[in-house]
Amino acid sequence: MKIYLPLDSAAVALGADEIAAAIHTHARALGIKVDLIRNGSRGMVWLEPLAEVATSDGRIAFGPMTLADVPALFGDLAAHPKALGLTEDLPWMKGQTRLTFARVGVVDPLSLDDYRMHGGIAGLERAMAMSPADMVAEVTASGLRGRGGAGFPTGIKWKTVSEAKGTQKYIVCNADEGDSATFADRMLMEGDPFTLIEGMAIAGLACGANKGFVYIRSEYPLAIRVMQDACRIALEKGLLGPSVLGRGAAFDIEIRVGAGAYVCGEETSLLNSLEGKRGVVRAKPPLPALQGFMARPTVVNNVISLASVPVIFAQGAAAYQSYGIGRSRGTIPLQIAGNVKFGGLYETAFGLTLGEVVEKIGGGTASGRPVKAVQVGGPLGAYFPPALFGTPFAYEDFAAKDGLIGHAGLSVFDDTADMLQMARFAMEFCAIESCGKCTPCRIGAVRGVETIDRIAKGDSAATPLLIDLCSTMKSGSLCALGGFTPYPVMSALTHFPADFSPLQEAAE
């Protein structure tokens, strides 16, 4: 009997380890041999812990599982009180276009044989038959853009590094996933680590780098453990090392652990931390592509960007580019959280409207109250009201509405949310997390909190001051932390003026 149960952090937090222990205990008592595979999560967080039993018809899903539901897994599965049907037939799964996350929840994360059986290594095999210039051209033609927030074309970054002079170059994976409502990086690393390893190896071959680093936030102990184990297995099996796949090219990966600073999600702060320095933003130029880690040419890409590379090479740039709209090509892993009925990860092509994501996929609010706002892009993202729900989920479309996609994390709020307090939170967050390098971020955020507090007390003269302050921060900050903090503040002030005005009117 084969049962799958996620080792994903969300599932573990909801009791998956206890369910696993109970499955083993009950199987021993019945004398039944069970092959329990701890896989990644399918992304349906509201159903975790989600157990899957392999049958001749396919894998049948059961969830959310409790200890009391375990005995029934060894009886008539059709009569199980938590039976959901075939996993692949569930509406959440059938509606997706899973490319980057095709194997997450399907394979044993640390089985390289399982990885190969489900299409892994095909991209690397094809890449190794190409010249470095053709590899860079393939990524460029795919239209892949950075999935970590900025949306910068990946091919351009690779081309810069590949053409830069230097005997030593590096590939750095930014796995410091610190934005609210983001968990795609963690899920990928915990559920399909070899995809990231393969993507980094392809990047190394394309750019002339023989060394890679994965910088993971310390708050992800399971992801750290899985990635360390996966790198060890990859080295033993020849996927990494002095001769990748026995073809002569060398590439190795080292796992580094951060210390919890939000600003280290910014690439130059990350590089400082990687070098053992304080996590402080660097002024640009020079660009990391030319003088990055140890002042050497360095590619810095997000987990999802690098994990999307194998499918581009396996299926071809044209196939990947055929998904999406405008300059937003391929798929995006939507991370739906907050006050929402169906929270989790949903991979789809760019182009769905924000309303479709929130209402159809997310199912509206968990509280059942009307949606008031959705913050897209983490704590620095703008708040979008229902009036903007027709906005297509694409980089340029969000930018046209003074918003950003960022890491594609969505936080849903119902009509009880106080947007003045949400704006204050954004400013306070920046004040706490600022590295202190630049004045607009270091001083502006502190003054911003004070100014919002004045508005809350009825000081109408403080509103124009807040607007001017946001303008200064947006144009003068060295990194995204200070530069994007005005987005949530100004969107809250623009779209929800009533939350800022009652106390002003009372004071007058």
N, C-alpha and C positions, 0 to 999 in steps of 0.2 A: 504494500500500500504506500503510495507516494503522496505526501502532503506538503504544500508550500505555505510558509508563514513568514511575513516580512521581518527582517532585521533592521528595517528602516527606523530612524530615530523617532518619528511620529508614532509608528506602530508600537515601538518599545515603550514609549511614554504612556501609551494607552493600555499596556498590559500584555504585549505580545510574548515577552519572555516567560511570564507566568503561564500563558496558554501553551507555549511550547513544552514546558515542564509537565503540564497536566496531560498533554498528548502522549508523551513518553511513558508517564506513569500508568495511564489507562491502557496503553498498548501492551505493556509488560503484564499487566494484570489479566489481560485477555489472551496473552500468548500470541499476539499479532506483531509481525515484523513491520516496522514503519520506517520509511525513508523520509525524514523530515528535512526539507530544504529551506534554509532561511534566505529568502530572495529579497529583492527590492520591493518598494510599494508600487502598486498600480496607479497611485495618485488619488484614489477616492478616500480622502482622509476621514470623511464622515462615516465610513464603513470600517475603519480600522479598530481592532486587529481583524484583517481580512484573511481567512484561511481559504486555500484552494485544494481540492482533492482531484488528482488525476484519474480520469475514467476513459473508457474506450471512445466516448463521445467528445472528450475534451476536458478541460479543467473547469470544475464547478465551484463557484464562489459561495462563501458563507461569512456573514458578518452583519454588524459588528459582533465579534465573538466575545463570550464571557466564559468563565470557568465552568459554569453550569451547562454550557452548550457543547462541551468537549465530548462527553460520552456518546452523543447522538451522531458524531462523525463516524462511528464504528457500526452504525445500524443502517436503516433505510435512508439513504441520502435524500431522496425525494421528499421524505416526511420531516426532514430536519427543520426546526422552527426558523433558522436563519438562512435557509437555502435561497439563493438569488438567481440560480440558473448558470448557464455557461458564461464564464467571465468575459469572453470576447463578444458576447451578444448583449451585454449590458449597455444601455443607452450612452453612458459616459464614455465607454470604450469605443463603441461603433462610430461615434461622431468625430473622432479624432483623426488627425493625420500624423501618425507617430513615425518620425524619422530619427531624430536624435535620441528619443526615448523608446525606440522600438523594442529594445531588449530589457528595459527596466521592468522588473516584476515578472519577467518571463524566464530569465536564466538564473543559474546559481552564480552569484557575483564573482566568486573566486575560482570558477572552473574555466580554464582557458579552452578546454575541449568543448564545453557548452557554448562558449563565446564563438568559437569557430563554426560550430554546427548551426548557429543562428546568423551567419553572415559576417562575423568578425574577421579581421585581417584582410578581407578582400580589397578594401581601400588602400591599405599599405602595400599589398602585393602589386596593385596597379601603379601606385605612385613610384615604387622602386624601379619600374620599367621606364619612367619618364625622366627627362632632364630637370634640374632644379628650376630653370626658367619656365618650363612647361607646367610644372607643378604650381608655381606661383600664378601663372596665367589661368590655370584651372580654377583656383580659389577666387581669383578676380572675376572670372566669367560667371561664377555661381551667384554673385551678388551678395555673398555672406558679409554681414556687418557685425560689429562687436555687440554681443548679447549682454555685456555687463553694464550697459548704461549709456555710453556715448554714441553708439551706433556708427563708429568709424569703420570704413571699408577694410575688411581684413586683408584683402589682397594687396592694398596699397602699403599697409604696414609690413607685410612679408616682403614685398618688393624692395622697400627701403633697406631692410636688414640684409636681404640677400645680396644687394649691390654695394653695401657698406664695406669699407676696407677694414680688415682685422682678422687676425689668425684665430681668435677665440670669440665665439658668439653664443648667445644663450636664448633658450625658450623659457619664459616664466608664465606659469598658469596662476591667474588671480582667483583663488578660491576663498577669499576673505569676504564671504557673503554676509554683509551686515545690515542690508536694508530690511525694513519691516515688510512682512508679507512676501518674503522671498525664501525659497527652499529648494529651487531647482538644482543648484550646484550640489547641495548636500545629497539630494535624492539620486542624482546621477552618479556621484562618487560612491555612495553606499550600494547602489543597485546595479551599476554596470561600469566598474572602474577601468576595465580594459579599453573601453571606447575612448576615454580620456588619454590613456597611455598611447593608444594607436594614433590619435590625433596629434599629440605632442611629437611623436616620432616622425610623422609626416612633415610637420612644421620644421623640425630639426633638419631633415633631409633637404627640404626646399630652401631653407635659409642658410645652410652651411653651419649649423650649430650641433655640437655633439653632447651638450649638457642641458638638462632641463630641471626646473624647480617647480614644485607645487606648493604654494603658500596657502595653508589652510588655517582658518580661525580656530583658536583653542576650544571654542564652545562646541566643536563638532568632533567629539572623541571617537564616535563610531566611524565617521568618514575617514578620520586620520588612521585608525586601525586597519580599515579595509584597504585604503590606498597603500599603506605600507606593505600589507600582505600581498596585494596585487603586484606591486613593483618587484617584490622579492620573487614571486612566481614568474613574472615576465622575464626577469633576469635569468632565472634557472632554465626557462624554456626557450631562450634565445630571441624573445621579442624585444628585449633591451640588451645592452652590453656592447662589447667591442666589435661584434659583427651581427647587426640586426637581421634576423631571419637567415643568417648565414651568407649574407650578400656583401660583407666587407665594410659597410658603413657603420660607424659607431654612434650610439646614442644611449644616454643613461639619465635617470630621473632621481631626484632627491626630494623627500618630503620635508618641508619646513613648517613649523607651527607658530602662528602669531600669538599675540598676548591680549587681544580683545579691543584694540583701538579701532574705532570706526574709520578714522581717516586713513588707515592703512589699506582700505579698499581702493583708494586713489593710487594709481600706478607708481608715481614717483615716491610717495610715502612708503608704499610696499617695498620698493627697491631699497630705500634706506634701511628699513627694518630687516630685509633679507641680508643686508651687508653688516648687520649687527649694530646699526646706528639708531638714534631716536627716530620714530616714525613721524617725520616732518615733510611737508610737501616741498618739492624742488621747483625752482623757477625754470621756465622753458623759454628759449632754448638753453642747452642742447636737448633734443628729443631723446627719449629712451631708446628709440630705434637706432640712434647713432652712438649715444653714450648712456647706456642703461646700467645693468648690473656690473659693478666693478669698472664702470666707464667703458664697457664694451657694447657693441651693437646687440640689442636685445628686443625680442618680440615679447610683448606683454599682452596676453589674451585671457579672456574670461573662460571659465570651465565650459560653458555651453558653446561658446565659439569654437573652441578646440574639439569638443566632442561632436560637433556637427561636421567636421572635416572628413572623417572616414566615410560617411554616407555620400558626401559630395564626390569622393574618388571612386567609391563602389558603384554608384549609379550614374555618375557623370554630372558635370556642371549644369548642362542644359536641363536635366531632370530636376535638379534642386531649384534652379532659377525659374522653373515653370510654376512654382507655388508663389503666392503672394500678390501684391499690387504695387504699382509705382516703383520706387526705389527700395521698397521693403520686400525682400525676396526670401523664399524658403519658409520655414516654420518658426513659431515662437512658443516656448513653454509658458503658458499663462499660469500664474500662481494666484489663486483666488482665496482670499482670507477676510477676516473681520467679521462683521455681523452678516453672515451669509449662510444660506441653507445648505448648499453643497460646496464645501471648501476643499481645495486640493489642486493638483497639477493637471492641466489640460493642454496638450500640444496640438496646435492647429496652424494652418497657413495664415499669414498676415491678411487682414481685410475684413474680418468680422467687425461689426459695430460694437462699441462699448456696451450699448444696451443689450445686444445679443449675449455678450459675455456674462453680464451681471444677471439679467432676468432669465434667459433660457438655459445657459450652462450652470450658473451659480444658483438659480432658483429663487432669486430675490433674497430678502433678509431672513435670518433665522428667527428673528423676533416676530415676523409677520407684519411689521409696520412698513410704511413706505420708505423707499430708499431716498435719502437726502443728498448724499454725496459719495463719490468713489475717488479715493486717492490712488493714482497710478504712478509707479516709479519710486516707491519707498517713501521715507520721511521727508524727502526733498521734492516730491512730486506734487503737482497741482491737484486741487480738489475739483472734480467735474460734477456738476449738478445734472439731474435728469434731462434738462434742456439740451445738454450736449451729448446725450447718449447715442445720437446718430453718427458720431465721429468714428470713422474707420480706424481699426487698431493698426496703425502704421506710423512710422517715424515722422514723416513730413506732415501728416494730417494732425497729429497731436501737437507738433511744434506750431502749426498754424493757429491752434487754440490756446497758445501759451502754456502748453503742457509738455511732458516728456514721457516716453515709454519706460526708459531706464531698464531695469532688470525684469520688467513685465510683472511686477508684483502689484496686486490690487487689494486695497482695504476698503470694505464696504461699511457705510454708516447709515443708520436709519434716522428718522426725523427728530429723534431726541438729542442728536449730537449738537453741541454748542461750538460753532465754527470759530468764534473768537478764542475759545480755549484751545481749539486745535491749532490755530495760528500761533498762539503763545507757545504751545508744545514744540512746534517746528523751530522757533527762535531759541527756545531754551535748549533743545537738542543740539543745535549748532554751537551755542555757548559752551556747553559741557564737552562736546566732542572736538572742538577746534584744536588744531595742533599749535596755534599761536603764531604761525609764520607770518601771516599778513594782517594788517590793521582792520580792514573791512570785516573780516570774519571774527577776529579776536575781540575787537571792541564793538563792532556793529551789532553782533548778536546779543551782547549784554544790554546795550542801549535799546535794542529792539524789544526785549522782554519788558524793560521799564516803560517803553512807549505804549505797548499793548496794555499794560496794567493801568496806565493813565486813561486810555480809552475806556477800559472796563469800569473805571470810576466816574465816567461821565465827562472827561475832558475832550471836547470836540476839537480843540486846537492840536491835539496829538495825532489826529488822522493824517493830515498832510505831512507831518514829520515822519510818520511810518512809511509813507509812500516814497519820500525822498531817501530815507535810509535804505529801503529795499533797492532802489535804483543804484545807490552807491555800492552796496554789497554785490549786486549782480554784475556790475562792470569792473569792480576793483579787486575781487577775490582771486587768488591764484589757483584754486581748485574748485571742484564741484560742490564741496560742503558749503562754503560761503556763497558761491555764485548761484546755487540753485535753491538755497533757503528762501529767497523771495517768492519762489513759485507757489508753495502752499500758502504763504501769508497773503500774497496779492490775490490769489484765486479765492481764498476765503472772504477777503474784503470785497472783491468784485461781485461774486456770485451769491453771497449771503449777507448783504448789507444789513438786514434786519437784526442779525445777531450782534452787530456792532453798534446799532443805533438806540435801542430802548433806554439804556442808561444815560446816553447823551441827552435824549429828550427829557428824561426825568430831571437831570441836572439843570436844564434850561428853564 
